[in-house]
Amino acid sequence: MEYDLFEELQGKNVLVTGGGGLIGSRVVAQLRGLGARPVVLCTMDSYPERVYRDLFGMGAGGEDVVVGDVADEVLVRELVRGCDFVVHAAAVADVAACTRDARSAIRTNVTGTQVVLDAVAGADRVRRLCFVSSASVYGNGNPEDWASPDPGKRALRGALEFVYGRTPPRFVEDAPLRPLSVYANTKVFGETQTALVLRAVGTSYSVVRYFSVYGDPQIIKEGSHSWVVAWFTARAALGLPLQLNGGGEQVRDFVHVDDVAAATVRALVAPAAHNEIVNVGTGVPTRIREVADLVRGHFPGVAVTETPMPPGDPLGGYASVRRMEQLLGWTPEITMPEGVARYVDWLKRMPQAVPGWLQAESVARP
């Protein structure tokens, strides 16, 4: 089955927008391993050049790496014309950054998406586009979704309330969307526009809604509150207290970046994923406070402190994974404790991955 599923990629050109970043670079690596010829389009300006080269394995001078803007119509049209598949992952993907500079986020996430869709719609060669979306489109979900007479749901609700003190919603793909941030709003646009544009011309597409992605070589950005595993581990390695925004009661479904990349490649070629939206998560709810506990298990004695809830940060929930299992024929392989342990081990081997501005905070701390 594996051979049959991925045979369609062998020798094919695949454009990966945003392919220089953490997730995109993993998608590119998997595509190469399957015999495809990925072409990366990325601005390569979100991190220092050494991060792209040394951590993500993306050198700006490679013949398959094009440094450019996803909103550049001429460039995108030229790249799409030579490709058989497209993974559209380019985005300002940080919630805080999108909130601080909404216009920049809209230019990349909205205008850039429209440019890619127009190019794909005008290119007969493209077999499928996979649009990368986010679980942020669900917001906090709908508490009424749990008011069900179904005894199985009542039992699950009781178990989760016992563990978490409240009922975290389980997000199903056809649930109403309730974006709470600029970033989430741009992803709602991207999903809707992908369907509108590509259905009209008969080009296949799939949408993958990533839940909380983590894993090495993820590195934190100043002024961001995303990527909590990386944040907690970097702070713990420096002896800094772990900051629990809003008390750390938010619930997330953490999915390792290697699993995310695997799901994305499957969504690009799986016949059942044609014109479908698929959650990419584990189906396991985890509180932020639990993540802190996992990290502290590797750094005994590290303190925690409670900090205010950032704007646009949802209370969250976890993924319904039934559609993912059915359409992609796949489930994630890496558990949360294993993934955290991997990240801790990686950061201990790569202490230079801790940014200098955070190290300065550690030195300045009394």
C-alpha positions as a LaTeX table, in Angstrom:
\begin{tabular}{lrrr}
\hline
Residue & $x$ (\AA) & $y$ (\AA) & $z$ (\AA) \\
\hline
Met1 & 0.00 & 0.00 & 0.00 \\
Glu2 & 2.78 & 2.44 & 0.89 \\
Tyr3 & 4.43 & 1.99 & $-2.49$ \\
Asp4 & 1.18 & 2.44 & $-4.37$ \\
Leu5 & 0.23 & 5.54 & $-2.38$ \\
Phe6 & 3.50 & 7.39 & $-2.96$ \\
Glu7 & 4.39 & 6.06 & $-6.40$ \\
Glu8 & 2.60 & 9.06 & $-7.90$ \\
Leu9 & 5.24 & 11.38 & $-6.41$ \\
Gln10 & 8.29 & 9.68 & $-7.91$ \\
Gly11 & 10.04 & 11.98 & $-10.34$ \\
Lys12 & 7.39 & 14.69 & $-9.91$ \\
Asn13 & 8.04 & 18.36 & $-9.23$ \\
Val14 & 6.43 & 19.61 & $-6.00$ \\
Leu15 & 6.35 & 23.30 & $-5.12$ \\
Val16 & 6.49 & 23.84 & $-1.35$ \\
Thr17 & 5.79 & 27.45 & $-0.44$ \\
Gly18 & 7.27 & 28.26 & 2.95 \\
Gly19 & 9.45 & 25.21 & 2.47 \\
Gly20 & 12.42 & 26.74 & 4.26 \\
Gly21 & 10.79 & 26.74 & 7.69 \\
Leu22 & 10.46 & 24.10 & 10.37 \\
Ile23 & 7.50 & 22.19 & 8.95 \\
Gly24 & 8.15 & 22.97 & 5.31 \\
Ser25 & 11.72 & 21.71 & 5.52 \\
Arg26 & 10.48 & 18.42 & 7.00 \\
Val27 & 7.91 & 18.08 & 4.22 \\
Val28 & 10.66 & 18.72 & 1.66 \\
Ala29 & 12.89 & 16.07 & 3.24 \\
Gln30 & 10.12 & 13.48 & 3.14 \\
Leu31 & 9.29 & 14.32 & $-0.47$ \\
Arg32 & 12.92 & 13.83 & $-1.45$ \\
Gly33 & 12.96 & 10.49 & 0.35 \\
Leu34 & 9.98 & 9.40 & $-1.73$ \\
Gly35 & 11.69 & 10.26 & $-5.00$ \\
Ala36 & 9.95 & 13.56 & $-5.67$ \\
Arg37 & 11.72 & 16.75 & $-6.78$ \\
Pro38 & 10.66 & 19.49 & $-4.34$ \\
Val39 & 11.12 & 23.16 & $-5.19$ \\
Val40 & 11.15 & 25.53 & $-2.21$ \\
Leu41 & 9.78 & 29.08 & $-2.30$ \\
Cys42 & 10.54 & 30.99 & 0.88 \\
Thr43 & 11.50 & 34.51 & 1.93 \\
Met44 & 14.14 & 33.03 & 4.26 \\
Asp45 & 13.88 & 36.07 & 6.53 \\
Ser46 & 12.04 & 34.75 & 9.58 \\
Tyr47 & 15.25 & 33.43 & 11.17 \\
Pro48 & 18.97 & 34.11 & 10.92 \\
Glu49 & 20.56 & 32.49 & 7.87 \\
Arg50 & 22.44 & 29.99 & 10.05 \\
Val51 & 19.13 & 28.64 & 11.37 \\
Tyr52 & 17.89 & 27.82 & 7.88 \\
Arg53 & 21.25 & 26.31 & 6.94 \\
Asp54 & 22.31 & 24.48 & 10.10 \\
Leu55 & 19.00 & 23.56 & 11.74 \\
Phe56 & 16.47 & 23.32 & 8.91 \\
Gly57 & 18.94 & 22.09 & 6.27 \\
Met58 & 17.92 & 24.81 & 3.83 \\
Gly59 & 20.73 & 26.70 & 2.13 \\
Ala60 & 19.63 & 29.82 & 0.25 \\
Gly61 & 22.01 & 29.06 & $-2.61$ \\
Gly62 & 20.60 & 25.66 & $-3.56$ \\
Glu63 & 19.21 & 25.25 & $-7.05$ \\
Asp64 & 15.95 & 23.92 & $-5.64$ \\
Val65 & 15.53 & 26.83 & $-3.19$ \\
Val66 & 14.04 & 30.05 & $-4.55$ \\
Val67 & 14.27 & 33.03 & $-2.21$ \\
Gly68 & 11.17 & 35.04 & $-2.97$ \\
Asp69 & 7.78 & 36.33 & $-1.89$ \\
Val70 & 4.65 & 34.23 & $-2.17$ \\
Ala71 & 2.76 & 37.40 & $-3.15$ \\
Asp72 & 4.99 & 37.87 & $-6.23$ \\
Glu73 & 2.55 & 36.95 & $-9.01$ \\
Val74 & 5.10 & 36.57 & $-11.81$ \\
Leu75 & 7.44 & 34.40 & $-9.76$ \\
Val76 & 4.70 & 32.18 & $-8.35$ \\
Arg77 & 3.10 & 31.66 & $-11.73$ \\
Glu78 & 6.46 & 30.65 & $-13.22$ \\
Leu79 & 7.17 & 28.15 & $-10.43$ \\
Val80 & 3.70 & 26.64 & $-10.46$ \\
Arg81 & 3.84 & 26.19 & $-14.23$ \\
Gly82 & 6.65 & 23.67 & $-13.82$ \\
Cys83 & 5.15 & 21.64 & $-10.97$ \\
Asp84 & 2.84 & 18.65 & $-10.64$ \\
Phe85 & 1.84 & 19.23 & $-7.00$ \\
Val86 & 1.80 & 22.21 & $-4.64$ \\
Val87 & 2.01 & 22.37 & $-0.85$ \\
His88 & 1.04 & 25.88 & 0.21 \\
Ala89 & 2.54 & 26.36 & 3.66 \\
Ala90 & 3.88 & 29.93 & 3.35 \\
Ala91 & 2.39 & 32.15 & 6.04 \\
Val92 & 3.06 & 34.50 & 8.88 \\
Ala93 & 2.36 & 31.64 & 11.25 \\
Asp94 & 2.87 & 33.32 & 14.61 \\
Val95 & $-0.32$ & 34.44 & 16.36 \\
Ala96 & 1.37 & 37.30 & 18.21 \\
Ala97 & 3.15 & 38.57 & 15.09 \\
Cys98 & $-0.11$ & 38.57 & 13.14 \\
Thr99 & $-1.79$ & 40.52 & 15.94 \\
Arg100 & 1.02 & 43.10 & 16.05 \\
Asp101 & 1.10 & 43.62 & 12.28 \\
Ala102 & $-2.21$ & 42.59 & 10.74 \\
Arg103 & $-1.45$ & 44.18 & 7.37 \\
Ser104 & 1.72 & 42.15 & 6.93 \\
Ala105 & $-0.14$ & 38.99 & 7.90 \\
Ile106 & $-2.91$ & 39.74 & 5.43 \\
Arg107 & $-0.42$ & 40.42 & 2.63 \\
Thr108 & 1.26 & 37.04 & 3.09 \\
Asn109 & $-1.57$ & 34.86 & 4.33 \\
Val110 & $-4.43$ & 36.29 & 2.27 \\
Thr111 & $-2.93$ & 37.99 & $-0.79$ \\
Gly112 & $-0.18$ & 35.36 & $-1.05$ \\
Thr113 & $-2.73$ & 32.56 & $-0.89$ \\
Gln114 & $-4.80$ & 34.19 & $-3.64$ \\
Val115 & $-1.69$ & 34.52 & $-5.82$ \\
Val116 & $-0.91$ & 30.80 & $-5.38$ \\
Leu117 & $-4.51$ & 29.79 & $-6.07$ \\
Asp118 & $-4.70$ & 31.91 & $-9.22$ \\
Ala119 & $-1.47$ & 30.35 & $-10.48$ \\
Val120 & $-2.68$ & 26.81 & $-9.76$ \\
Ala121 & $-6.08$ & 27.48 & $-11.35$ \\
Gly122 & $-4.32$ & 28.62 & $-14.49$ \\
Ala123 & $-1.93$ & 25.66 & $-14.67$ \\
Asp124 & $-3.33$ & 22.46 & $-16.19$ \\
Arg125 & $-0.34$ & 20.44 & $-14.96$ \\
Val126 & $-1.05$ & 20.66 & $-11.21$ \\
Arg127 & $-2.67$ & 17.49 & $-9.92$ \\
Arg128 & $-3.41$ & 18.65 & $-6.37$ \\
Leu129 & $-2.75$ & 21.55 & $-4.00$ \\
Cys130 & $-2.51$ & 20.92 & $-0.27$ \\
Phe131 & $-3.37$ & 24.03 & 1.74 \\
Val132 & $-1.85$ & 24.21 & 5.22 \\
Ser133 & $-4.37$ & 25.50 & 7.76 \\
Ser134 & $-4.58$ & 25.48 & 11.54 \\
Ala135 & $-6.74$ & 24.29 & 14.42 \\
Ser136 & $-6.92$ & 27.95 & 15.44 \\
Val137 & $-9.90$ & 28.24 & 13.08 \\
Tyr138 & $-12.00$ & 26.45 & 15.73 \\
Gly139 & $-11.32$ & 29.05 & 18.44 \\
Asn140 & $-12.72$ & 27.77 & 21.72 \\
Gly141 & $-15.28$ & 25.58 & 20.00 \\
Asn142 & $-18.91$ & 25.40 & 21.00 \\
Pro143 & $-19.62$ & 24.21 & 24.57 \\
Glu144 & $-23.07$ & 23.13 & 23.40 \\
Asp145 & $-21.44$ & 20.46 & 21.27 \\
Trp146 & $-21.08$ & 18.46 & 24.50 \\
Ala147 & $-24.76$ & 18.72 & 25.46 \\
Ser148 & $-25.53$ & 15.36 & 23.89 \\
Pro149 & $-27.82$ & 12.53 & 25.01 \\
Asp150 & $-25.31$ & 10.04 & 23.63 \\
Pro151 & $-24.05$ & 7.97 & 26.62 \\
Gly152 & $-20.58$ & 7.60 & 25.11 \\
Lys153 & $-20.17$ & 11.37 & 24.90 \\
Arg154 & $-21.51$ & 11.79 & 28.43 \\
Ala155 & $-18.97$ & 9.26 & 29.72 \\
Leu156 & $-16.13$ & 10.98 & 27.85 \\
Arg157 & $-17.24$ & 14.36 & 29.16 \\
Gly158 & $-17.25$ & 13.09 & 32.74 \\
Ala159 & $-13.78$ & 11.58 & 32.39 \\
Leu160 & $-12.32$ & 14.75 & 30.91 \\
Glu161 & $-13.97$ & 16.97 & 33.52 \\
Phe162 & $-12.49$ & 14.76 & 36.23 \\
Val163 & $-8.99$ & 15.12 & 34.77 \\
Tyr164 & $-9.06$ & 18.73 & 33.55 \\
Gly165 & $-11.65$ & 20.42 & 35.75 \\
Arg166 & $-13.54$ & 21.47 & 32.63 \\
Thr167 & $-14.54$ & 19.86 & 29.37 \\
Pro168 & $-12.11$ & 20.57 & 26.52 \\
Pro169 & $-13.94$ & 20.49 & 23.18 \\
Arg170 & $-13.12$ & 17.89 & 20.58 \\
Phe171 & $-12.92$ & 19.62 & 17.22 \\
Val172 & $-14.59$ & 17.88 & 14.28 \\
Glu173 & $-13.85$ & 19.12 & 10.76 \\
Asp174 & $-17.43$ & 20.13 & 9.96 \\
Ala175 & $-17.88$ & 22.14 & 13.19 \\
Pro176 & $-18.60$ & 25.88 & 12.93 \\
Leu177 & $-15.43$ & 27.97 & 12.71 \\
Arg178 & $-14.86$ & 30.60 & 15.39 \\
Pro179 & $-11.50$ & 32.33 & 14.79 \\
Leu180 & $-10.23$ & 34.44 & 17.71 \\
Ser181 & $-7.14$ & 35.99 & 16.11 \\
Val182 & $-5.93$ & 37.65 & 12.93 \\
Tyr183 & $-3.91$ & 34.53 & 12.15 \\
Ala184 & $-6.91$ & 32.24 & 12.53 \\
Asn185 & $-9.02$ & 34.56 & 10.41 \\
Thr186 & $-6.50$ & 34.41 & 7.56 \\
Lys187 & $-6.62$ & 30.62 & 7.68 \\
Val188 & $-10.41$ & 30.62 & 7.46 \\
Phe189 & $-10.07$ & 32.77 & 4.34 \\
Gly190 & $-7.46$ & 30.42 & 2.88 \\
Glu191 & $-9.61$ & 27.33 & 3.39 \\
Thr192 & $-12.71$ & 28.94 & 1.92 \\
Gln193 & $-10.90$ & 30.50 & $-1.01$ \\
Thr194 & $-9.08$ & 27.27 & $-1.85$ \\
Ala195 & $-12.41$ & 25.50 & $-2.23$ \\
Leu196 & $-14.02$ & 28.35 & $-4.19$ \\
Val197 & $-11.17$ & 28.81 & $-6.68$ \\
Leu198 & $-10.10$ & 25.22 & $-7.29$ \\
Arg199 & $-13.54$ & 23.62 & $-7.36$ \\
Ala200 & $-14.48$ & 26.09 & $-10.09$ \\
Val201 & $-11.71$ & 24.81 & $-12.38$ \\
Gly202 & $-11.81$ & 21.16 & $-11.32$ \\
Thr203 & $-8.37$ & 21.04 & $-9.69$ \\
Ser204 & $-8.04$ & 18.69 & $-6.73$ \\
Tyr205 & $-7.13$ & 20.10 & $-3.33$ \\
Ser206 & $-6.85$ & 19.06 & 0.28 \\
Val207 & $-6.74$ & 21.11 & 3.49 \\
Val208 & $-4.75$ & 20.02 & 6.53 \\
Arg209 & $-5.57$ & 21.65 & 9.86 \\
Tyr210 & $-2.47$ & 21.37 & 12.02 \\
Phe211 & $-2.97$ & 21.23 & 15.76 \\
Ser212 & $-0.09$ & 22.28 & 18.08 \\
Val213 & 3.11 & 21.42 & 16.24 \\
Tyr214 & 6.28 & 20.86 & 18.25 \\
Gly215 & 9.63 & 19.13 & 17.95 \\
Asp216 & 13.26 & 19.79 & 17.10 \\
Pro217 & 14.73 & 21.86 & 15.57 \\
Gln218 & 11.99 & 24.30 & 16.57 \\
Ile219 & 13.40 & 27.51 & 18.05 \\
Ile220 & 11.54 & 30.31 & 19.77 \\
Lys221 & 11.02 & 33.85 & 18.52 \\
Glu222 & 11.17 & 36.95 & 20.68 \\
Gly223 & 7.73 & 38.37 & 21.44 \\
Ser224 & 5.97 & 35.12 & 20.54 \\
His225 & 3.88 & 32.84 & 22.73 \\
Ser226 & 3.66 & 29.99 & 20.23 \\
Trp227 & 5.62 & 26.73 & 20.42 \\
Val228 & 5.33 & 26.12 & 24.13 \\
Val229 & 7.52 & 22.98 & 24.23 \\
Ala230 & 10.42 & 24.95 & 22.77 \\
Trp231 & 9.74 & 27.89 & 25.09 \\
Phe232 & 9.57 & 25.79 & 28.24 \\
Thr233 & 12.65 & 23.75 & 27.36 \\
Ala234 & 14.77 & 26.78 & 26.46 \\
Arg235 & 13.81 & 28.58 & 29.65 \\
Ala236 & 14.33 & 25.47 & 31.77 \\
Ala237 & 17.78 & 24.92 & 30.25 \\
Leu238 & 18.73 & 28.42 & 31.46 \\
Gly239 & 17.15 & 27.98 & 34.88 \\
Leu240 & 14.41 & 30.52 & 34.11 \\
Pro241 & 10.87 & 29.98 & 35.47 \\
Leu242 & 8.31 & 28.51 & 33.06 \\
Gln243 & 5.60 & 31.06 & 32.29 \\
Leu244 & 2.07 & 29.67 & 32.42 \\
Asn245 & $-0.02$ & 32.13 & 30.43 \\
Gly246 & $-3.46$ & 32.31 & 31.99 \\
Gly247 & $-2.41$ & 29.73 & 34.55 \\
Gly248 & $-1.64$ & 27.05 & 31.98 \\
Glu249 & $-5.16$ & 25.63 & 31.85 \\
Gln250 & $-5.40$ & 25.93 & 28.05 \\
Val251 & $-5.76$ & 22.61 & 26.28 \\
Arg252 & $-3.81$ & 21.69 & 23.15 \\
Asp253 & $-3.41$ & 18.63 & 20.97 \\
Phe254 & 0.35 & 18.38 & 20.51 \\
Val255 & 1.53 & 16.66 & 17.34 \\
His256 & 5.20 & 16.14 & 16.50 \\
Val257 & 6.61 & 17.89 & 13.44 \\
Asp258 & 7.72 & 14.59 & 11.90 \\
Asp259 & 4.15 & 13.31 & 12.11 \\
Val260 & 2.81 & 16.58 & 10.72 \\
Ala261 & 5.08 & 16.31 & 7.69 \\
Ala262 & 4.06 & 12.69 & 7.11 \\
Ala263 & 0.37 & 13.61 & 7.23 \\
Thr264 & 0.88 & 16.50 & 4.81 \\
Val265 & 2.59 & 14.33 & 2.22 \\
Arg266 & $-0.20$ & 11.78 & 2.51 \\
Ala267 & $-2.83$ & 14.46 & 2.09 \\
Leu268 & $-1.07$ & 15.51 & $-1.10$ \\
Val269 & $-1.61$ & 12.15 & $-2.80$ \\
Ala270 & $-4.20$ & 10.07 & $-0.91$ \\
Pro271 & $-7.17$ & 9.58 & $-3.28$ \\
Ala272 & $-9.68$ & 9.83 & $-0.41$ \\
Ala273 & $-8.33$ & 13.28 & 0.56 \\
His274 & $-9.61$ & 14.82 & $-2.69$ \\
Asn275 & $-11.36$ & 18.12 & $-1.84$ \\
Glu276 & $-11.36$ & 17.24 & 1.87 \\
Ile277 & $-10.45$ & 19.02 & 5.11 \\
Val278 & $-8.46$ & 16.86 & 7.54 \\
Asn279 & $-7.42$ & 17.49 & 11.14 \\
Val280 & $-3.79$ & 16.63 & 11.83 \\
Gly281 & $-3.53$ & 15.86 & 15.53 \\
Thr282 & $-3.28$ & 12.98 & 17.98 \\
Gly283 & $-6.75$ & 13.06 & 19.51 \\
Val284 & $-5.18$ & 13.49 & 22.96 \\
Pro285 & $-5.92$ & 16.65 & 25.01 \\
Thr286 & $-3.00$ & 18.05 & 27.01 \\
Arg287 & $-3.01$ & 21.07 & 29.30 \\
Ile288 & $-0.17$ & 23.57 & 29.03 \\
Arg289 & 0.50 & 22.95 & 32.71 \\
Glu290 & 1.09 & 19.28 & 31.91 \\
Val291 & 3.69 & 20.25 & 29.32 \\
Ala292 & 5.49 & 22.27 & 31.99 \\
Asp293 & 5.48 & 19.21 & 34.23 \\
Leu294 & 6.94 & 17.03 & 31.46 \\
Val295 & 9.74 & 19.54 & 30.83 \\
Arg296 & 10.42 & 20.00 & 34.56 \\
Gly297 & 10.87 & 16.24 & 34.81 \\
His298 & 14.07 & 16.75 & 32.79 \\
Phe299 & 15.11 & 19.89 & 34.70 \\
Pro300 & 14.35 & 19.30 & 38.39 \\
Gly301 & 13.95 & 22.41 & 40.50 \\
Val302 & 12.83 & 24.75 & 37.71 \\
Ala303 & 10.05 & 27.02 & 38.95 \\
Val304 & 6.78 & 28.02 & 37.31 \\
Thr305 & 5.05 & 31.38 & 37.34 \\
Glu306 & 1.63 & 32.50 & 36.15 \\
Thr307 & 1.42 & 35.25 & 33.52 \\
Pro308 & $-1.50$ & 36.97 & 31.76 \\
Met309 & $-3.28$ & 35.33 & 28.84 \\
Pro310 & $-2.04$ & 36.80 & 25.52 \\
Pro311 & $-4.59$ & 38.32 & 23.10 \\
Gly312 & $-6.04$ & 35.80 & 20.66 \\
Asp313 & $-4.82$ & 32.78 & 22.61 \\
Pro314 & $-7.72$ & 30.28 & 22.69 \\
Leu315 & $-8.52$ & 27.97 & 25.58 \\
Gly316 & $-8.28$ & 25.33 & 22.89 \\
Gly317 & $-9.31$ & 21.73 & 22.52 \\
Tyr318 & $-8.20$ & 18.57 & 20.77 \\
Ala319 & $-8.64$ & 16.90 & 17.42 \\
Ser320 & $-11.20$ & 14.44 & 16.24 \\
Val321 & $-8.91$ & 12.11 & 14.29 \\
Arg322 & $-11.46$ & 9.77 & 12.73 \\
Arg323 & $-11.39$ & 11.50 & 9.34 \\
Met324 & $-7.59$ & 11.58 & 9.33 \\
Glu325 & $-7.41$ & 7.87 & 10.03 \\
Gln326 & $-10.01$ & 7.05 & 7.38 \\
Leu327 & $-8.85$ & 9.33 & 4.56 \\
Leu328 & $-5.09$ & 9.15 & 5.07 \\
Gly329 & $-4.95$ & 5.60 & 6.44 \\
Trp330 & $-2.54$ & 6.79 & 9.08 \\
Thr331 & $-2.10$ & 7.77 & 12.73 \\
Pro332 & 0.71 & 9.76 & 14.44 \\
Glu333 & 3.55 & 7.70 & 15.89 \\
Ile334 & 5.27 & 9.97 & 18.45 \\
Thr335 & 3.75 & 10.38 & 21.91 \\
Met336 & 3.97 & 13.61 & 23.89 \\
Pro337 & 6.41 & 12.31 & 26.56 \\
Glu338 & 8.62 & 10.85 & 23.81 \\
Gly339 & 8.50 & 14.06 & 21.78 \\
Val340 & 9.36 & 16.26 & 24.76 \\
Ala341 & 12.26 & 13.95 & 25.66 \\
Arg342 & 13.52 & 14.17 & 22.08 \\
Tyr343 & 13.39 & 17.95 & 22.16 \\
Val344 & 15.17 & 18.15 & 25.51 \\
Asp345 & 17.93 & 15.84 & 24.28 \\
Trp346 & 18.30 & 17.86 & 21.08 \\
Leu347 & 18.56 & 21.19 & 22.90 \\
Lys348 & 21.16 & 19.79 & 25.28 \\
Arg349 & 23.22 & 18.78 & 22.23 \\
Met350 & 22.54 & 22.11 & 20.51 \\
Pro351 & 22.72 & 24.78 & 23.24 \\
Gln352 & 23.47 & 27.37 & 20.54 \\
Ala353 & 19.82 & 27.02 & 19.48 \\
Val354 & 18.84 & 29.06 & 22.56 \\
Pro355 & 18.63 & 32.64 & 21.26 \\
Gly356 & 21.06 & 35.21 & 22.62 \\
Trp357 & 18.27 & 37.52 & 23.80 \\
Leu358 & 16.95 & 34.77 & 26.09 \\
Gln359 & 20.42 & 33.99 & 27.37 \\
Ala360 & 20.79 & 37.69 & 28.18 \\
Glu361 & 17.58 & 37.51 & 30.23 \\
Ser362 & 19.08 & 34.66 & 32.18 \\
Val363 & 22.30 & 36.59 & 32.87 \\
Ala364 & 20.39 & 39.71 & 33.91 \\
Arg365 & 18.16 & 37.79 & 36.30 \\
Pro366 & 19.13 & 38.37 & 39.95 \\
\hline
\end{tabular}
